[in-house]
Amino acid sequence: MQTDITSFDATELAHLIVTKQLSPVEVMKSHLEVIEKTNPQINALVTLADNSMEKARESEISLLKGNIRGPLHGVPFTVKDCFDTEGILTTRGSKLFSNNIPSKNATAVNRMLNSGAIIIGKSNMPEFALWWETGNLVFGTTNNPWDLTKTAGGSSGGEAAAIASGMSPIGLGTDVGGSIRQPAHYCGIVGLKPTHGRIPLTGQWPEVLLRYFHVGPMARTVRDVALGLKILSGRDGIDPYSVPLDKPELPNFDLQLPKLKIGYCQEGPFEPVSKDIQSSVREAAYQFAALGCSVEEIDLSHWNSWPSQSISMAFFLGEGAYYLDPFIKGKEKSLAPSMQQRLNQRTPTIHEYLEGYEHCENLRKDITSIMDKFDILLCPTSPTTAHPHNQNKISINNQEVPGRNSLRATIPFDLSGSPALSLPFGLNNNGLPIGIQLVGRHFEETKLLHAASKLETKYKSPKL
């Protein structure tokens, strides 16, 4: 086959493998070649699995015997370095765990393996997955494949950069403030944060703020994250937050989109929002209307009275610092400066913590009320496209704002537990990807993915 194998999405690769148009060995070899050529510049993958070619050969032999292990038989995948992977270095982005080799896999990793997929490597992340850019003292900084001088986002930035650059077709990320969706937006891929509890958290780290933590698939197409969601979903009997529901049905992407009610907000509480991004949100709203949906612009400016970033910081400093203390006590000098800076902040008072909790509950109630009126909420994924590395301040529409504002549009939906995805839908004037965010009702990922798939046909992302 003459076509670049790494240009295929995971769904197509699986089809080509089971129909014996491609072998698992060919597929793995092609991805390893891209990694060898591209990863030195991007620094997306930090550890490669020693046995990936051996596993590909085993997959090929199994296929020739007529044994297909699952829907991703022979397809490579990558894993964010916060997931336990049996026998593979798992640093959690920290010097404190630079020699950590787990003895078993995270639930999500096992489910990918049971689908027939093969681990190709681990992707970079900030220390403890608790920063909005990707870099650490163990492996350094991950660069955005669209512009090496720009950030890939965080904390799943290594995963997003690897998938965008063709090193991997599909992978595992985590999201507690936007860590799947913001990097997906910056790197021009699809990132899905499912409903809280849909995918077990067992074996990902840190085990803190789990009521807001999510595991989700990242890929280049909507159908791939849909397949990933189905593979990963379902309780495991260990994670107390995982819900006892059947796996979600894959959307029938060939069917016409029902006449959904779409509410959209192009700026509101996320302001300032780049003009380019506002334009992409408006275009997506127009396309939904052209598909026969009912589209209404909504005002969410009252969310400014519930500062989601301040809420999340109060929770981190109140719970996160307490959880991390046994791991870092006496080893603080081994931490990244950004982590030291956060941990050195004043612990919130009980009043501040409870006030944050009350704000969070009010926000959750409001999002529930909004989603009772609309099937889908359309809004920016982030107020800005990828910016230069290590910026405590970023410029949006000639206005300087804190760097953490890049998560302003994603945090609310972690706090509410709503399913949300980032979908590539344009480029800015400098040729950097723009993602739009689609938010659905709890456990209605099938409808959300169907809607995203129809928008996906309206914009074709250029090849890197």
FENRACOR-V985656 format. One line per field, one symbol per residue. phi: phi as a letter, one per 30 degrees, with the letter a starting at -180 (. if undefined). A space follows every 10 residues. Layout:
phi: ???
//
This chain:
phi: .ddddddddd ddedddddci dbcededded dddddddcde dchdccbcdd cddddddddd dddddiccdl dceiddbcbe dccdbeibeb dhibddbdcd bdcacdedde dddddjdbdc lccdadeiib acbcladdci cccdddaddc dciaccdddd ddddcidada acbbbbakdc ddddddcibc bccdeejdcd cejcbdcbhd dcdbcadbac bddddddedd dddjdcibdd ddcdcddddd dddddddddd cccbbcbhdc ddceeddedd dddddddddd djddbbdbcc dddddcdddd ddddddddcd ddddeddcei beddddedde dddddddddd dddddddded dddddddddd ddcbdbccad dadbdecedh cdbbcbhicd bdedddcdcc eeddddidda bcbeakbddc icdbcccccc deicdddddd dddddeddbc dddd
//
